[in-house]
Amino acid sequence: MKTTLEKAMMLGIGLAAAGKEQIELTVGDLVKKGEVGRLEARALAEKLIHRKEEEEQRLEARITERVQAILSEQNQAALEELEQLKLRVLALEQKKDLNN
């Protein structure tokens, strides 16, 4: 029975993109097949839903982290470009002052 529960937990990881209803349907199918008892089904569904929510949070955190890194890289590039432009303007101003 433990291997069946382990399979169901792995299925839960795979269902991270699925909704709560899909998880409940899948657990219902396991009950119909006799692989999980009715008493275990509710706890299993709750555990799978909880794992799904955890996976969603981890995925969201990774996406947020990556977007922030990209924005930071772009911001750094813009700051470097701005600094180069400032130096060019200063050089042009000094050149103009020397010519006058």
N, C-alpha and C positions, 0 to 999 in steps of 0.2 A: 504493500500500500504506500510505503514511503516513496518509492520510485515514481509512482503515479502522481503523488503530491509534488515531488521535485519537478516532474515534467510540467505540471500545471503552473508551478512557479516560473519556470523558464518561459512558458507560454505567456505568462503575465508580463515578463520583460518584453517579449515580442509584441504584446498588445499595448505598449506604451502609447502608441498613436491612436489606439482604439478608444472608444468611449466606454463609460460605465456600463451601458446597456449591453455592449458586445461582450464584455467580461462576464456579466451575469448570464448571458446566453451560453457562453462557452462552459461556464461552471454547470449550468443546467444540463448541457449535453453530457458532461462527465457524470452527473447524477443519473441521467437516463441510461448510460452505458454501465452503470453500477461500479464505476471506478472510484467514486466519492460518495459517501453517505450523505443523506439530507442534512444531518447535524453538522457535518464538516463543511458542507457547501457554503453556508453563510460566512463562516470564518474564512474560508478560502477566498471567496469573492471579496470580502473586505480587505484581506491581505493583498490580493492582486490589485485592487483599486488603490490601495495605499502605495504599493510599489510603482504603479503607473504614475501617480502624482509625484512621487519622489523623482522618477526618471524625467518627468516634464520639468520639474524645478531645476534638475541638474543640466538638462539641455538648454533651458532658458538662461541659466547662469553662464554656460559656455558661450552661447550666442552673444550675450551681453558683453562678456569679456572680450570676445573677438572683435565686435563692433567698436568697442572702446579703444582697442589696440589700433585698429585701422584709422579711427578718427584721430588718435594721438599721433600716428605716423604722418597723417595728412597735415595736422596742425604744426608738427615739427618742421615739415617741408615748407609750409607757408611762412613760418617764422624765419627759417634760414633764407628763403627768397627775399623776404622783407629786409632782413639785415644786409643782404647783398645790394639791394636797391638803395638802401640808406648810404652805404659806402660809395656807390656810384654817384649818387647825388652830391655827396660831400666832395668827391674828386672833381666833379664837373664844376661845382661852386668855387673850389680852390683854383682850378684852371681858369675860370672866368675872371676871378680876382687878379690873377697874375697877368692876364691880358689887358686889364684896364689900368 
